[in-house]
């Protein structure tokens, strides 16, 4: 007897890395008309009882996606697999000085819990970039006027940290 086999599904994009704190949309398709695509994201092999894919799925953390296509009266397709790896996120920098109002210069230590991360910062309220001032974790800057500090940290192979923003207001002492 002649038996038909369902075409192996296509996963687009294939295995890749995506930014932490984000998600990736993956399309699963099959060229066999009338085939139903089933998938798993826990690394197990899918069956005709697994979750049905209706075109795309969204993944928001590291997963191994496996898919199979099925059609009544046909042999199931081969299983196709792709791995999506979420980049680790650099920890958000922390400023040790409590935001508030001051009347004398203050030392403000900036730290980042991710070893080897570079901290970029501004003191004028603008968004820092990788061209902004840098500081090593545990170092301090002195502030003596109203200042808005914005800082983020990055490290090769990881997603950039979230931005931290703190406002420090300085009152001019009244003459005595």
N, C-alpha and C positions, 0 to 999 in steps of 0.2 A: 504494500500500500504506500501511496505517496503522502507524506506528512509535511505540512507547512510549518515553518518556524517563524515566530514574530521577530521582526528586526530588533537588534539591540538598541536600547534608548541612547540618546545623546544628552550629556550634561554640559551646560554652558553657563558660566565659565567652568573650566576644569579645575582641578585641585589648585588652590592658591591661598595666600595670606591676605587678611583684610584688617583694617584699622580697628583697634579696641574701641569700645563704647559705640560701635557702629553695627551695621548688619550688611549682609550680602544677599542679593536676590539671585537665585539660581533657577534656570529654566531646564526642564526635562522634557524632551520630545521623542517621538517615535515615528518612523516613516510608514509603519504598517497601519493602513486605514482601519478604524474601529478597535484598535488596541487600547487597553487601559493600562496606565503606568502606575505601579505601586512602589512605595519607597520606605526606607527606614533611615533614621539619623543616629542610631545607637551602635552602629557597626555590625549589627546582625544582618543576615541575608534576608531580603524581602521575599514575600510569597504573594499569592493572589489574595490573601486576607490582610495584607499590610495596607497602610494608609494610601489612599488614592491621590495622585498628583494631577491637578487640573491646569497644568502649564508651568507655574512658577511657585517656588517656596522661598521664604525668607529665613536666613540663619543669623543668629546674633551671638553665637559663641562657637568655640572649636567643635566641629562635628565631622564624622565620616558619613557621607551620604551614599546609599546604595539604592539602585533602582532596577526593576524588572518590568517588562511589558508582557501582558497576557491578552489572549483573545480566545473565545470559545471555539473548540474544535481544532485549535492550533497548538503546537508546542510553545511553551513560554520562551521568551528571549533569554539570552545570556544576561548575567547580572553585570551591571556597570557600577563603578565606584569612583568617588572623588572625595578628597579630604580638604576641609576649609579650616584654616588655622587663624584664630584671632590673635593679633599682636598684643603682648602684655602692655599695660599702660603705665607710664612713669607716674610716680606718686606726686600729688599736688604740693608745691612748695608751701612752707608754713613760715609766717612772720611771727617772731616771739613777742613783739610789742603790741599791747592791746590797743586797738583803734580808739581814738578819743581826742581830748583837748589837752595840750601841754603848754608850759610857759618857759621851758628850758630845753636845750638840745637833748636828743635821745639817741641811744644806740639801738638799732633794730637788726637782730640776727635772722637770716633767712636760711632755712634748712630744707632738704629734700631727702626723704627716706630711701630713695632709689640710689644705690651705690653707683658712682660713675656718671650720674646725670649732670648735665650742664644747666644752670639756672640763668635765664635771661630775664631782665627786669627794666622797668622805667620808673621814674619818680615824678613824672609830669601828667600822669593819667592817661597817656597814650598807650595803645596796644603794643606790647613788646614783640619783637621779631627775633630771628636768629642773628640779626645785625645789631641788636640792642646791647646794653651793658651786660656783662656776665659776672657772676659771683659764685664762689665755691660754697658748697653746703657747710653751714656753721660759721661763715664769715658775717660781719656786720657792716651796715652803712649807718652813718650819722645823719640824722635829719634835724633841721633847726628852723624850718618854716613849714607852712601848710603844704602837705605832700600827699599825693595819691600814688601808692605803690601798686604796680601790677607786675605779676611774675608768673612764668611757667617754666617747666623743665622738659628737657628732651634727652634721649639717649639713642644711639644707633640701634636699629633692630626693634625698637619699641615705639608705641604710639605716644605722642606728646601728652603731657599732663594737662589737666584742666587749669584754667587761669585762676589765680588768686588776686583779689583786689582789696586793699585796705586804705582807709583815709585817716590821716593824722592832721589835726588842726592845731595851730599855734596861736596863742593870744599874745599880743604885745603887752609886756608888763607896764602898768601905769607908773609915771614918775612919782617919787615920794617927796 
